[in-house]
């Protein structure tokens, strides 16, 4: 099972972001998340938690994302994103990714980025981690033959030839 989620006062969160952005956008969203987290004075409320809560609650911010990092999907000449990754740009897609981050935890953020970019292999691995509460050994030893992912699950023992 996933770890218990950290309680964040969403009204306070909106208010802090409003104050921080009152003079315009900050240099990067990472700086914004970190400064908001500092304002809460609760060790468990990290920049990552702040980011997740903003995504999950559709809190609009004016600070732009940093330019580095992989783009999701491909933008065509009309500026419309194509490919499986495009699904994750919808509101429900963003909520799904935020929920997945809470469930799997920061260790698996790189995997979640691959899922967000449309990787089916990463989604299968994510499904097995979700199923076992992030226990790779349990996935390796999985005996649920009726599961559709059984034969393609990650962490399988290497077959002897
Ligand atoms: S293959 Fe096993 S670990 Fe993976 S989702 Fe199915 S039952 Fe869960």
Boltz pocket constraint, residues with backbone or C-beta under 6 A from the ligand:
constraints:
  - pocket:
      binder: B
      contacts: [[A, 124], [A, 127], [A, 128], [A, 129], [A, 131], [A, 132], [A, 138], [A, 139], [A, 142], [A, 143], [A, 144], [A, 147], [A, 148], [A, 149], [A, 150], [A, 151], [A, 153]]
      max_distance: 6.0
